[in-house]
Amino acid sequence: MFYIKRLYRFILKSFLPLFLMTFFICLFIVLMQFLWRYVDEMVGKGLEMSVLAELFFYAAVTMVPMALPLAILLASLMTFGNLGERLELLAIKAAGISLLQIMRPLVIFLIFVAIGAFFFQNYVLPKSQVKMWTLLYSMRQKSPELDIPEGVFYDQISGYNLYVKQKNHKTGMLYDVMIYDMSSGFDNAMIILADSGKLKMTDDKQHLFLTLYNGESFENLRDQRTSVTNIPYRRETFSLKEILIAFDANFNRMDDGIMQNQYIGKDLTALQSSIDSMTYRVDSIGGNYARSLQTSGYFSLYESPGIRVSANDSVREKQAIAEASTLNLDSVFEGGSLQRKQLYLDRAVARAERYMGDYEFRSYTMKEENKVIRRHQIEMYKKFTLSFACIIFFFIGAPLGAIIRKGGLGMPVVVSVFMFIFYYIIDNTGYKLARDGRWEVWEGMWLSSAVLLPLGIFLTYKAVKDSAVFNPDAYINFFRKLIGRQELRKVVLKEVVMEDMFPRVAIEKAQQLSEACRRYLDKVGRKRQSYWQYCLHGYAKSDITELGAQVDDLVNYTSNSRSQLVVSKLMDYPVLRNLWIYRPAPSEKWGYVLAVLFPVGLLLYWVGSHQQRLLRNEVETMIRTDEELQTLLEKEEAERVEVGETL
């Protein structure tokens, strides 16, 4: 008997409602994007609601590959975010269950979703795309709904421009009508003016019936002219005139067979068969072009261009061709007159340009053939990349939800939209590179998966190890090690002193520290290092370590003083930081490498020279503090002597 663990049922119940909700929300969003893109094709056409509903249905089915990965990302992030926010994830982990075990039922479920997405891409999507694009192209071909505006020219009737100054919306009468009839061409234009008129559609919706009252017409009779200069025209005055204008207002659906032969209407088997047949045809055509180019005469060193012997040539022609092939063209060219030489050159250039134009046209034909092959290959790879993207987005969303521990529609929506935009940009970039032939098709179509897969593995690893990926303190500590931050030394007066401090010993330590600081400043110099000195040598970290040890020894010993002034003065000693940016290259060899990498080296030099200046200031501060500390220690020593003499 098949049994699902209670924990797995709980995880599935938490995930499935969110998945369905986010899927339909994402599908609605991408469907609105489709509507905004093609709204101009549908507005003003008088289409029936059944046709629009059919288009939206097929468009929604076509948009499933875009909505499904986003829905999986958002649902997985919200599910594990809710579990983390309610501390349920923490309780499950406390019971000894790892994050991968918690994710196991969803991984199995999404594997079935990925398999279903493949079959959907292979069998359902081609048919829906054929239906959608057929309807869309049919809508584009439909004439707009007849609605004559007031005060402007109306040009939606093919071959006519119609102007109406005023309309009566109740009776449908048109007043002050002006018509430019261009149906017979611009040279045979006819202008009609009328005081009023009425326009209606015939019952078959194939023609417009226009009735005009009290007007006149002007017609150009260019076809009946007797001379070039005199062009007759005809003027007609009428009280009633009826005009029948061809205007197809019906919605004529295109045949689905036109789209079924395109790459969008083929399944995996048909795509592979088309790719093989087109590749074979392109290779055959390319081979024929290559052979014709090789036999054109331009690649032969021993034969005259264009001279070939065929089986149909007569004996005399063969002899003439044999004699012509033995001619020395250079001697013939040099022996001719200037006019003859110019004639030879003009003919050669004309022949070369003719060949060049011919083969350029052939190259354009080959490019179009290869472009069609690439479009078929792109459609074939799309059937696999969608399924793989579903798995990748789950392994991004679930660890992110477990790490950030925020549920609801706030943070998960922001993170999901950002990740999906990142994915869409990469996927669209790879698609264009593959479509234009700059990359191989499989490289462009798998680019987004190759970029996001390491991210999913990294986030899953961090979530399983409970690493603080979004902990700001971890990044602050990293940059503190990288660049460093000046720290304040904290020393307090001890209530109980375990070891006495002798001022004379402390003074000697301060003097030794001052001498060491001066030697260090003399060694590194008071000025900023040059770019090459910084890259090759920098500041020796061992010297900084020794100075830091001397400072700490002096502070630790003198902190046993019973004088508040002495202890407060110790806090003026800076804490020396041994930053790696003082010398970024561990050796001269790596220093040369860093110096050659000029942009990176220049940036490090700018930051490192600033940190070196701060280090020199700290060393100078230590010298000044030594002098002030020695003065305080001498006073303390004098006070001790006076107290001793008094006793």
C-alpha positions as CSV (number, residue, x, y, z in Angstrom):
1,M,0.0,0.0,0.0
2,F,1.4,3.4,-1.0
3,Y,1.8,5.7,2.0
4,I,3.0,9.3,2.2
5,K,4.6,10.4,5.4
6,R,2.7,13.0,7.4
7,L,5.6,15.5,7.1
8,Y,5.5,15.1,3.3
9,R,1.8,15.6,3.2
10,F,2.2,18.8,5.3
11,I,4.8,20.2,2.9
12,L,2.7,19.4,-0.1
13,K,-0.4,20.9,1.4
14,S,1.6,24.0,2.2
15,F,3.0,24.2,-1.3
16,L,0.3,23.2,-3.7
17,P,-2.3,26.0,-2.9
18,L,0.4,28.6,-3.2
19,F,1.7,27.1,-6.4
20,L,-1.8,27.2,-8.0
21,M,-2.4,30.8,-6.8
22,T,0.9,32.1,-8.0
23,F,0.6,30.3,-11.3
24,F,-2.7,31.9,-12.2
25,I,-1.4,35.3,-11.0
26,C,1.7,35.1,-13.1
27,L,-0.3,33.8,-16.1
28,F,-2.7,36.8,-15.7
29,I,0.3,39.2,-15.6
30,V,1.9,37.8,-18.8
31,L,-1.5,37.7,-20.5
32,M,-1.9,41.4,-19.8
33,Q,1.5,42.0,-21.3
34,F,0.3,40.2,-24.4
35,L,-2.9,42.3,-24.4
36,W,-0.9,45.6,-24.1
37,R,1.4,44.5,-27.0
38,Y,-1.4,43.6,-29.5
39,V,-4.2,45.8,-28.3
40,D,-3.9,47.9,-31.5
41,E,-4.7,44.8,-33.6
42,M,-8.0,44.2,-31.8
43,V,-9.5,47.6,-31.0
44,G,-11.8,49.2,-33.5
45,K,-12.3,46.0,-35.6
46,G,-15.8,45.2,-34.3
47,L,-14.8,41.7,-33.4
48,E,-17.2,39.4,-31.6
49,M,-16.5,38.4,-28.0
50,S,-16.3,34.7,-28.9
51,V,-13.3,35.5,-31.2
52,L,-11.6,37.6,-28.5
53,A,-12.2,34.9,-25.9
54,E,-10.7,32.3,-28.2
55,L,-7.7,34.4,-28.8
56,F,-7.1,35.1,-25.1
57,F,-7.5,31.3,-24.4
58,Y,-4.9,30.3,-26.9
59,A,-2.6,33.2,-25.8
60,A,-2.9,32.0,-22.1
61,V,-1.9,28.5,-23.1
62,T,1.0,29.9,-25.1
63,M,2.2,32.0,-22.1
64,V,2.3,29.0,-19.8
65,P,6.1,28.4,-20.4
66,M,6.8,32.0,-19.2
67,A,4.5,31.9,-16.2
68,L,5.4,28.4,-14.9
69,P,9.0,29.0,-13.8
70,L,8.1,32.3,-12.1
71,A,5.2,30.6,-10.3
72,I,7.5,27.8,-9.1
73,L,10.1,30.3,-7.8
74,L,7.5,32.4,-6.0
75,A,5.6,29.5,-4.5
76,S,8.7,27.7,-3.2
77,L,10.0,31.0,-1.8
78,M,6.7,31.7,-0.1
79,T,6.3,28.2,1.2
80,F,9.7,27.9,2.9
81,G,9.5,31.6,4.0
82,N,6.2,30.9,5.8
83,L,7.7,27.8,7.4
84,G,10.7,29.8,8.6
85,E,8.7,32.7,9.8
86,R,6.4,30.5,11.9
87,L,9.5,28.6,13.2
88,E,8.0,25.4,11.8
89,L,11.2,24.9,9.7
90,L,13.3,25.2,12.8
91,A,11.2,22.7,14.7
92,I,11.5,20.2,11.8
93,K,15.3,20.6,11.7
94,A,15.4,20.2,15.5
95,A,13.8,16.8,15.1
96,G,16.8,15.7,13.1
97,I,15.4,16.2,9.6
98,S,17.6,18.0,7.1
99,L,16.5,20.6,4.6
100,L,17.0,18.2,1.7
101,Q,14.6,15.7,3.3
102,I,12.1,18.5,3.7
103,M,12.4,19.4,0.1
104,R,12.2,15.8,-1.1
105,P,8.4,15.6,-1.8
106,L,8.5,18.9,-3.6
107,V,11.4,17.7,-5.7
108,I,9.6,14.6,-6.7
109,F,6.4,16.6,-7.5
110,L,8.4,19.1,-9.6
111,I,10.1,16.4,-11.5
112,F,6.6,15.3,-12.7
113,V,5.8,18.9,-13.4
114,A,9.0,19.2,-15.5
115,I,8.1,16.0,-17.4
116,G,4.6,17.3,-18.0
117,A,6.0,20.7,-19.1
118,F,8.1,18.8,-21.7
119,F,5.0,17.0,-23.1
120,F,3.1,20.2,-23.0
121,Q,5.8,22.0,-25.0
122,N,5.9,19.1,-27.5
123,Y,2.2,18.4,-28.1
124,V,0.0,21.2,-26.7
125,L,2.0,24.3,-27.3
126,P,2.5,23.9,-31.1
127,K,-1.2,23.6,-31.6
128,S,-2.1,26.6,-29.4
129,Q,0.6,28.7,-31.1
130,V,-0.8,27.9,-34.5
131,K,-4.3,28.8,-33.4
132,M,-3.2,32.0,-31.7
133,W,-1.0,33.4,-34.5
134,T,-3.7,32.4,-37.1
135,L,-6.3,34.4,-35.2
136,L,-3.9,37.3,-34.7
137,Y,-3.0,37.5,-38.4
138,S,-6.7,37.2,-39.3
139,M,-7.5,40.1,-37.0
140,R,-4.8,42.2,-38.7
141,Q,-6.3,41.6,-42.1
142,K,-9.8,42.5,-41.0
143,S,-11.0,46.0,-42.0
144,P,-11.7,48.4,-39.1
145,E,-15.2,49.0,-37.9
146,L,-16.8,51.8,-39.9
147,D,-17.1,54.9,-37.7
148,I,-16.8,58.2,-39.6
149,P,-15.5,60.9,-37.3
150,E,-16.5,64.6,-37.5
151,G,-14.2,67.3,-38.8
152,V,-11.3,65.1,-39.9
153,F,-10.5,63.0,-43.0
154,Y,-11.3,59.3,-42.6
155,D,-8.9,57.1,-44.6
156,Q,-9.8,53.6,-43.4
157,I,-11.7,52.9,-46.6
158,S,-9.2,51.6,-49.2
159,G,-8.8,54.1,-52.1
160,Y,-11.0,56.8,-50.5
161,N,-10.7,59.8,-48.2
162,L,-13.9,60.9,-46.6
163,Y,-14.6,64.2,-44.8
164,V,-17.8,64.9,-42.8
165,K,-18.3,68.2,-41.1
166,Q,-21.3,67.1,-39.0
167,K,-23.2,64.0,-38.2
168,N,-26.7,63.3,-36.9
169,H,-26.2,60.3,-34.6
170,K,-29.9,59.5,-34.4
171,T,-30.8,59.5,-38.1
172,G,-27.3,58.7,-39.4
173,M,-27.3,61.6,-41.8
174,L,-23.9,63.1,-42.9
175,Y,-23.7,66.9,-43.6
176,D,-21.1,68.8,-45.8
177,V,-19.6,65.7,-47.3
178,M,-16.3,65.7,-49.2
179,I,-14.9,62.6,-50.9
180,Y,-11.6,62.0,-52.6
181,D,-11.9,58.9,-54.8
182,M,-8.4,57.5,-55.5
183,S,-9.5,54.0,-56.4
184,S,-8.4,54.4,-60.0
185,G,-5.1,56.0,-59.2
186,F,-3.9,59.4,-58.3
187,D,-3.9,60.6,-62.0
188,N,-7.5,59.7,-62.3
189,A,-8.8,61.1,-59.0
190,M,-12.4,62.2,-58.6
191,I,-13.7,64.7,-56.0
192,I,-17.3,64.7,-54.8
193,L,-18.9,67.4,-52.8
194,A,-22.4,67.0,-51.3
195,D,-24.6,68.9,-48.9
196,S,-25.7,65.7,-47.2
197,G,-25.6,62.0,-47.5
198,K,-26.1,58.6,-45.8
199,L,-23.8,55.7,-45.5
200,K,-24.8,52.1,-44.8
201,M,-23.5,48.6,-45.1
202,T,-24.9,46.0,-47.5
203,D,-26.5,42.8,-46.0
204,D,-23.5,40.7,-47.1
205,K,-21.1,43.1,-45.5
206,Q,-19.0,43.2,-48.7
207,H,-19.9,46.8,-49.9
208,L,-20.7,50.3,-48.6
209,F,-23.8,51.9,-50.1
210,L,-23.4,55.7,-50.1
211,T,-26.3,58.0,-51.0
212,L,-25.5,61.7,-51.6
213,Y,-27.8,64.7,-52.0
214,N,-27.4,68.0,-53.8
215,G,-23.8,68.1,-54.8
216,E,-21.3,68.0,-57.7
217,S,-18.4,65.9,-58.7
218,F,-15.1,66.6,-60.6
219,E,-13.5,63.7,-62.5
220,N,-10.1,63.7,-64.2
221,L,-10.3,62.0,-67.7
222,R,-6.6,61.4,-68.2
223,D,-7.1,58.0,-69.9
224,Q,-9.2,59.8,-72.6
225,R,-6.8,62.6,-73.3
226,T,-6.0,63.4,-76.9
227,S,-2.7,65.2,-76.2
228,V,-0.1,65.5,-73.4
229,T,-0.8,69.1,-72.6
230,N,-4.6,69.1,-72.7
231,I,-6.2,66.8,-70.1
232,P,-10.0,66.8,-70.1
233,Y,-12.1,66.5,-67.0
234,R,-15.8,66.1,-66.3
235,R,-18.0,68.1,-63.9
236,E,-21.3,66.8,-62.8
237,T,-24.1,68.4,-60.8
238,F,-26.6,66.0,-59.1
239,S,-29.5,66.1,-56.7
240,L,-29.1,62.4,-55.9
241,K,-26.1,60.2,-56.4
242,E,-25.6,56.6,-55.3
243,I,-22.1,55.0,-54.9
244,L,-21.2,51.4,-54.2
245,I,-17.8,51.0,-52.6
246,A,-16.1,47.6,-52.0
247,F,-15.5,47.2,-48.3
248,D,-15.2,43.8,-46.7
249,A,-16.3,44.0,-43.1
250,N,-16.4,40.3,-42.4
251,F,-13.9,38.4,-40.2
252,N,-12.2,35.9,-42.5
253,R,-10.2,33.4,-40.6
254,M,-7.0,32.2,-42.2
255,D,-6.2,28.5,-42.8
256,D,-4.3,26.9,-40.0
257,G,-2.2,25.0,-42.5
258,I,-0.1,28.1,-43.2
259,M,1.1,28.2,-39.6
260,Q,1.4,24.5,-39.1
261,N,4.3,24.4,-41.6
262,Q,6.2,27.0,-39.6
263,Y,8.6,26.0,-36.8
264,I,6.0,27.1,-34.1
265,G,3.6,24.4,-35.2
266,K,5.9,21.4,-35.1
267,D,6.7,18.9,-32.4
268,L,10.1,17.4,-31.6
269,T,10.0,14.8,-34.3
270,A,8.8,17.2,-37.0
271,L,11.4,19.7,-36.0
272,Q,14.3,17.2,-36.1
273,S,13.1,15.9,-39.5
274,S,12.8,19.5,-40.9
275,I,16.3,20.4,-39.5
276,D,17.8,17.3,-41.2
277,S,16.2,17.9,-44.5
278,M,17.0,21.6,-44.6
279,T,20.6,21.0,-43.5
280,Y,21.0,18.4,-46.3
281,R,19.5,20.9,-48.8
282,V,21.7,23.7,-47.6
283,D,24.8,21.5,-47.7
284,S,24.0,20.4,-51.2
285,I,23.4,24.0,-52.4
286,G,26.6,25.2,-50.7
287,G,28.5,22.4,-52.4
288,N,27.1,23.3,-55.8
289,Y,28.0,26.9,-55.2
290,A,31.5,26.0,-54.2
291,R,32.0,23.7,-57.2
292,S,30.7,26.4,-59.6
293,L,33.0,29.0,-58.0
294,Q,36.0,26.6,-58.3
295,T,35.3,26.0,-62.0
296,S,34.6,29.7,-62.8
297,G,38.3,30.2,-63.7
298,Y,39.3,32.5,-60.9
299,F,41.0,29.7,-59.0
300,S,43.0,28.2,-61.9
301,L,46.6,29.1,-62.5
302,Y,46.9,27.4,-65.8
303,E,43.7,28.0,-67.6
304,S,42.1,31.2,-68.9
305,P,39.0,32.3,-67.1
306,G,35.8,31.1,-68.6
307,I,37.5,28.7,-71.2
308,R,36.3,25.2,-70.7
309,V,36.1,22.2,-73.1
310,S,32.8,20.3,-73.1
311,A,31.7,17.2,-74.9
312,N,29.2,19.2,-77.1
313,D,32.0,21.4,-78.6
314,S,33.0,20.7,-82.2
315,V,36.6,19.8,-83.2
316,R,37.3,23.3,-84.4
317,E,36.0,24.8,-81.1
318,K,38.1,22.4,-79.2
319,Q,41.2,23.4,-81.2
320,A,40.4,27.1,-80.6
321,I,40.0,26.5,-76.9
322,A,43.3,24.5,-76.8
323,E,45.1,27.4,-78.6
324,A,43.5,30.0,-76.4
325,S,44.5,28.1,-73.2
326,T,48.2,28.2,-74.3
327,L,48.2,32.0,-74.8
328,N,50.3,34.2,-72.6
329,L,47.7,36.7,-71.3
330,D,50.4,39.0,-70.1
331,S,52.0,39.3,-73.5
332,V,48.6,39.8,-75.2
333,F,47.8,42.6,-72.7
334,E,51.1,44.3,-73.0
335,G,51.0,44.1,-76.8
336,G,47.7,46.0,-77.1
337,S,47.1,49.7,-77.4
338,L,46.0,51.9,-74.6
339,Q,42.4,51.7,-75.7
340,R,42.6,47.9,-76.0
341,K,44.1,47.7,-72.5
342,Q,41.3,49.8,-71.1
343,L,38.8,47.6,-72.9
344,Y,40.4,44.5,-71.3
345,L,40.3,46.0,-67.8
346,D,36.7,47.3,-68.2
347,R,35.5,43.8,-69.3
348,A,37.5,42.1,-66.5
349,V,36.1,44.5,-63.8
350,A,32.5,44.1,-65.2
351,R,32.9,40.3,-65.2
352,A,34.2,40.3,-61.6
353,E,31.4,42.6,-60.4
354,R,28.9,40.4,-62.1
355,Y,30.3,37.3,-60.3
356,M,30.5,39.2,-57.0
357,G,26.9,40.3,-57.2
358,D,25.8,36.8,-58.2
359,Y,27.6,35.2,-55.2
360,E,26.5,37.9,-52.8
361,F,22.9,37.1,-53.7
362,R,23.6,33.4,-53.2
363,S,25.2,34.1,-49.8
364,Y,22.1,36.1,-48.7
365,T,20.0,33.1,-49.8
366,M,22.2,30.8,-47.7
367,K,22.0,33.1,-44.7
368,E,18.2,33.0,-44.8
369,E,18.2,29.2,-45.1
370,N,20.6,28.9,-42.1
371,K,18.4,31.4,-40.2
372,V,15.4,29.2,-40.7
373,I,17.4,26.2,-39.5
374,R,18.4,28.0,-36.4
375,R,14.8,29.0,-35.6
376,H,13.9,25.3,-35.8
377,Q,16.8,24.4,-33.5
378,I,15.8,27.1,-31.0
379,E,12.2,25.8,-30.9
380,M,13.6,22.3,-30.3
381,Y,15.8,23.3,-27.4
382,K,13.0,25.3,-25.8
383,K,11.1,22.1,-25.2
384,F,13.9,21.0,-22.8
385,T,15.0,24.3,-21.3
386,L,11.6,25.0,-19.8
387,S,11.6,21.8,-17.8
388,F,15.1,22.3,-16.6
389,A,14.3,25.9,-15.6
390,C,11.5,24.7,-13.4
391,I,13.9,22.5,-11.4
392,I,16.5,25.3,-11.2
393,F,14.0,27.9,-9.9
394,F,12.8,25.5,-7.2
395,F,16.4,25.1,-6.0
396,I,16.7,28.9,-5.9
397,G,13.4,29.7,-4.3
398,A,13.2,27.0,-1.6
399,P,16.7,27.8,-0.1
400,L,16.1,31.5,-0.4
401,G,12.8,31.1,1.6
402,A,14.6,29.0,4.2
403,I,17.3,31.7,4.5
404,I,15.3,34.9,4.6
405,R,12.4,33.3,6.6
406,K,9.9,35.8,5.3
407,G,6.5,34.7,4.1
408,G,3.5,36.5,2.5
409,L,3.6,38.5,-0.6
410,G,6.2,41.2,0.4
411,M,9.8,40.1,0.3
412,P,9.1,36.9,-1.7
413,V,7.5,38.9,-4.6
414,V,10.4,41.4,-4.7
415,V,13.0,38.7,-4.7
416,S,11.1,36.6,-7.3
417,V,10.6,39.5,-9.6
418,F,14.2,40.4,-9.4
419,M,15.4,36.9,-10.1
420,F,13.0,36.4,-12.9
421,I,14.0,39.7,-14.6
422,F,17.6,38.5,-14.2
423,Y,16.7,35.2,-15.8
424,Y,14.7,36.8,-18.6
425,I,17.5,39.2,-19.6
426,I,20.0,36.3,-19.7
427,D,17.6,34.0,-21.6
428,N,16.7,36.7,-24.1
429,T,20.4,37.6,-24.6
430,G,21.2,33.9,-25.3
431,Y,18.2,33.6,-27.6
432,K,19.3,36.6,-29.7
433,L,22.8,35.4,-29.9
434,A,21.6,32.0,-31.1
435,R,19.1,33.5,-33.5
436,D,21.7,35.8,-35.2
437,G,24.2,32.9,-35.5
438,R,26.8,34.6,-33.3
439,W,26.7,31.6,-30.9
440,E,25.9,28.0,-31.4
441,V,22.2,27.4,-30.8
442,W,22.7,25.1,-27.9
443,E,25.0,27.6,-26.2
444,G,22.5,30.4,-26.5
445,M,19.5,28.4,-25.4
446,W,21.3,26.8,-22.4
447,L,23.0,30.1,-21.3
448,S,20.4,31.0,-18.7
449,S,20.4,27.5,-17.2
450,A,24.2,27.5,-17.1
451,V,24.2,30.8,-15.2
452,L,21.4,30.0,-12.7
453,L,22.4,26.4,-11.9
454,P,25.5,27.4,-9.9
455,L,23.4,30.0,-8.0
456,G,20.9,27.3,-7.1
457,I,23.6,24.9,-6.0
458,F,25.2,27.7,-3.9
459,L,22.0,28.7,-2.2
460,T,21.0,25.1,-1.5
461,Y,24.4,24.4,0.0
462,K,24.2,27.5,2.2
463,A,20.7,26.7,3.3
464,V,21.6,23.1,4.2
465,K,24.6,24.4,6.2
466,D,22.5,27.1,7.8
467,S,25.0,29.7,6.6
468,A,24.2,33.4,7.1
469,V,24.0,34.4,3.4
470,F,22.0,37.5,4.1
471,N,23.7,38.4,7.5
472,P,25.1,41.9,7.1
473,D,27.6,41.3,9.9
474,A,29.4,38.6,7.8
475,Y,29.9,41.0,4.9
476,I,30.9,43.8,7.2
477,N,33.6,41.6,8.8
478,F,34.8,40.6,5.3
479,F,35.2,44.2,4.2
480,R,36.7,45.1,7.5
481,K,39.4,42.5,6.8
482,L,39.7,43.7,3.3
483,I,40.0,47.5,3.9
484,G,39.9,47.7,7.7
485,R,38.3,50.2,10.0
486,Q,40.0,52.2,12.6
487,E,39.3,50.9,16.1
488,L,39.5,52.8,19.4
489,R,41.6,51.4,22.1
490,K,39.6,50.9,25.4
491,V,41.6,50.9,28.7
492,V,39.9,51.3,32.1
493,L,41.4,52.0,35.6
494,K,41.8,48.7,37.4
495,E,40.2,48.4,40.8
496,V,42.6,45.6,41.8
497,V,46.2,45.6,40.5
498,M,47.8,42.2,40.6
499,E,51.2,43.4,39.4
500,D,52.8,46.8,40.2
501,M,53.7,49.2,37.4
502,F,57.1,50.9,37.8
503,P,57.1,54.3,35.9
504,R,60.8,54.0,35.0
505,V,60.2,50.7,33.2
506,A,57.2,52.1,31.4
507,I,59.3,55.1,30.4
508,E,61.9,52.8,28.9
509,K,59.3,50.9,27.0
510,A,57.8,54.2,25.6
511,Q,61.3,55.3,24.5
512,Q,61.9,52.0,22.8
513,L,58.6,52.3,21.0
514,S,59.3,55.9,19.9
515,E,62.7,54.8,18.4
516,A,61.0,51.8,16.6
517,C,58.4,54.2,15.2
518,R,61.0,56.6,13.9
519,R,63.0,53.8,12.3
520,Y,59.9,52.5,10.6
521,L,59.0,56.0,9.2
522,D,62.6,56.4,8.0
523,K,62.3,53.0,6.3
524,V,58.9,53.5,4.5
525,G,59.4,57.3,3.9
526,R,57.2,60.2,4.7
527,K,55.9,60.4,1.1
528,R,53.4,58.3,-0.8
529,Q,54.9,55.3,-2.7
530,S,54.8,55.3,-6.5
531,Y,52.6,52.9,-8.4
532,W,55.5,50.5,-9.2
533,Q,56.8,50.6,-5.6
534,Y,53.4,49.9,-4.3
535,C,52.8,46.9,-6.6
536,L,56.3,45.4,-6.2
537,H,57.1,46.1,-2.5
538,G,54.3,47.9,-0.6
539,Y,54.7,48.0,3.2
540,A,56.3,45.0,5.0
541,K,53.6,43.4,7.2
542,S,56.3,42.0,9.6
543,D,57.4,45.5,10.6
544,I,53.8,46.4,11.3
545,T,53.3,43.3,13.4
546,E,56.4,44.1,15.5
547,L,55.2,47.7,16.1
548,G,51.7,46.4,17.1
549,A,53.3,44.0,19.5
550,Q,55.4,46.7,21.2
551,V,52.3,49.0,21.5
552,D,50.3,46.2,23.1
553,D,53.1,45.3,25.5
554,L,53.4,49.0,26.6
555,V,49.7,49.4,27.1
556,N,49.3,46.1,28.9
557,Y,52.1,47.0,31.3
558,T,51.2,50.6,31.9
559,S,47.5,49.8,32.4
560,N,48.4,48.7,35.9
561,S,49.0,52.3,36.9
562,R,46.9,53.8,39.7
563,S,46.8,57.2,37.9
564,Q,43.6,58.0,36.0
565,L,45.5,60.4,33.7
566,V,48.0,57.7,32.7
567,V,45.3,55.2,31.9
568,S,43.3,57.7,29.9
569,K,46.4,58.6,27.9
570,L,46.8,54.9,26.9
571,M,43.6,55.1,25.0
572,D,45.3,57.6,22.6
573,Y,47.4,54.8,21.2
574,P,45.9,53.6,17.9
575,V,45.2,49.9,17.2
576,L,47.5,49.0,14.3
577,R,45.8,47.0,11.6
578,N,47.8,44.6,9.5
579,L,45.7,45.0,6.3
580,W,46.5,43.0,3.2
581,I,46.1,46.0,1.0
582,Y,49.3,47.5,2.5
583,R,51.0,45.0,0.2
584,P,48.6,43.2,-2.1
585,A,51.2,41.2,-4.0
586,P,52.9,38.5,-1.9
587,S,56.1,38.6,-4.0
588,E,57.7,40.7,-6.7
589,K,56.6,38.3,-9.4
590,W,53.0,38.7,-8.5
591,G,53.7,42.5,-8.2
592,Y,54.6,42.6,-11.8
593,V,51.4,40.8,-12.7
594,L,49.4,43.3,-10.6
595,A,51.1,46.2,-12.2
596,V,50.4,45.0,-15.7
597,L,46.7,44.6,-14.8
598,F,46.5,48.4,-14.9
599,P,42.8,49.1,-14.1
600,V,42.7,46.7,-11.2
601,G,46.2,47.7,-10.0
602,L,45.3,51.4,-10.2
603,L,42.2,50.9,-8.1
604,L,44.1,49.0,-5.5
605,Y,46.9,51.6,-5.5
606,W,44.3,54.4,-4.9
607,V,42.8,52.5,-1.9
608,G,46.1,51.2,-0.6
609,S,47.9,54.5,-0.8
610,H,45.1,56.0,1.3
611,Q,45.4,53.3,3.9
612,Q,49.2,53.7,4.0
613,R,48.8,57.4,4.7
614,L,46.5,56.5,7.6
615,L,49.1,54.1,8.9
616,R,51.9,56.7,8.8
617,N,49.6,59.1,10.7
618,E,49.0,56.4,13.3
619,V,52.7,55.9,13.8
620,E,53.2,59.6,14.2
621,T,50.4,59.7,16.7
622,M,52.2,56.9,18.6
623,I,55.4,59.1,18.8
624,R,53.4,62.1,20.2
625,T,51.6,59.9,22.6
626,D,54.9,58.4,23.8
627,E,56.1,61.9,24.7
628,E,53.0,62.8,26.5
629,L,52.9,59.5,28.4
630,Q,56.5,59.9,29.5
631,T,55.7,63.3,31.0
632,L,52.9,61.8,33.0
633,L,55.0,58.9,34.1
634,E,57.8,61.2,35.2
635,K,55.3,63.1,37.4
636,E,54.0,59.8,38.8
637,E,57.6,58.8,39.6
638,A,58.3,62.1,41.3
639,E,55.2,61.8,43.4
640,R,56.3,58.3,44.5
641,V,59.7,59.6,45.5
642,E,58.1,62.4,47.6
643,V,55.8,60.0,49.3
644,G,58.7,57.7,50.1
645,E,60.8,60.5,51.6
646,T,57.9,61.6,53.7
647,L,57.4,58.1,55.0
